[in-house]
Amino acid sequence: MIFDLHRFSKNLASHLLLALVLCGLSLSARGQSPGALSLLAGQAGAPPDQVDAPAWKTYSEAVQRNWQQYRREIGEPMQAWAAQQVPAFTDTVFYPFSGPDFSTVSQLFPKAKRYILVAMQAAERPIHLAELKPRAARQTLEVLTQAWGNYGQSGFFVTEYLDRYLHTNQVRIGASTFLGTFFQLKGLTVRSMVPISVNEQGEIEELDPRESQWRSVRFRLDRAGETVVVDYLRIDLSDKGLSGQPGHQKFVEQASSHPVLLKAASHLPQNAGFSIIAQHLVSRSPFIIQDETGIRYKQLQEQYNLTLFGKLERTHSAFGGYQRDLVKAFAENKDIRPLNFRVGYFKGGSYALILARRKG
């Protein structure tokens, strides 16, 4: 929930509410409590008082069922594949067009110490179900139940739905709610979280936790005794967006020098309106994992040695005409490697990944 601090400072009741808000913000700066994240992950034994038992049971079972389905059918096979095919990068990984999909990037790059996720949805603060009013809690659980049902089957969050979760529910469900849930489900401990922004020099700055809006957020996690940083940034990656924000463009250029993941990206990197981000990635990244929605195949061929995995007979019907060179390569190449898990958009059972290693 977003608070305007000035509006709430006019009378005694507002001062009391403001004190509670500031207290909550202080706690948020140190880290979301394990109990709050256990609720989001459906792991708490009993629901908070304002949530009726049937609604909680439905939600808890949905999260656990869909998470187990995802792990069984996508997550664990993906992690096993990555252990054989992906170098063990230990520094920073860049995941543009990510949404809050921490699970995929952490499975493909399990040893990275920093993950940079960039998308258009605001981070907000992770929702604490025990602090919501009964009606808001019930509506929020309904929305989150639907969200996890979609993720369990497909392994990604639909952009249209993410926008709906943020704007049409009584409680603004931002990316950090899903990120916090992933951390809990994967057994990671949130040590701290703080709002962030990118300055004109392209550097990340940590902001005062009392900021009324958290567009971007930094999490510090504990992973088996080592510190891991997850930076989620709300950045418009279109040419228009980057050109209008020089600091954002500098940041993206710097981030592109790291290994990159592109998945379920709506074919935007192939669009003329996203040429800046595509060029930064191709000219700077040493290693790219992508499905068919990432960089154009011909553009990758010029700079990278490519290995194809899976099967691609056509792109999703919503993106007809994209990646024809890649479809042709899958049809003609005799050295296509197998892929035993779903990745990206449903295309009649055909799924593809490309590993791109920079030449030289």
Beta strands, then each sheet from edge to edge (+ up, - down):
strand 1: 92-96
strand 2: 114-119
strand 3: 189-198
strand 4: 204-206
strand 5: 216-223
strand 6: 226-234
strand 7: 260-262
strand 8: 287-290
strand 9: 304-310
strand 10: 352-358
sheet 1: 1+ 2+ 6+ 5- 3+ 4-
sheet 2: 7+ 8+ 10- 9+
end
